[in-house]
Amino acid sequence: MDAVKIVALVLIIAGALGLAYGGFSYTKETHNVDVGPLHMEVVEKQQVSIPTWAGLGAILVGGALLLIRRKG
């Protein structure tokens, strides 16, 4: 399997996941304080939205790469 085919499949899978889930979230540690035996930390939950056009675009580009590779 060559590199172009792998990139095409990754784009198709990423696009499908982007359409299915619409985004993802992660936690980010912003502050960490240690005062003697007391330990405090602040974490923020971040949300990343993936636009529908980006998911569809990734699927289309991946499909085009597979078609071009097949004909070439």
C-alpha positions, -999 to 999 in steps of 0.1 A, spaced: 0 0 0 15 33 -10 15 66 8 -12 83 -14 -36 54 -7 -29 57 31 -35 95 31 -67 90 11 -80 64 36 -70 86 66 -89 116 50 -120 95 44 -120 81 80 -113 115 95 -141 131 75 -166 104 85 -157 107 121 -160 145 119 -195 142 104 -205 116 129 -193 133 161 -192 170 150 -163 177 173 -144 167 204 -135 180 238 -104 179 259 -93 192 293 -65 217 296 -46 223 329 -42 260 334 -30 266 370 -13 244 395 -6 256 431 11 237 459 10 254 493 24 231 519 1 200 521 -25 218 501 -27 211 463 -49 230 440 -53 229 402 -76 245 377 -86 226 346 -107 240 317 -128 218 294 -123 229 258 -146 221 229 -135 219 193 -162 219 167 -156 204 132 -176 221 105 -197 199 83 -180 213 52 -146 202 65 -158 166 70 -174 165 36 -143 181 20 -120 155 36 -142 126 23 -143 141 -12 -106 148 -13 -98 113 0 -122 97 -26 -106 118 -54 -71 107 -44 -83 70 -45 -99 75 -80 -68 93 -94 -45 67 -80 -66 39 -95 -66 55 -130 -29 63 -129 
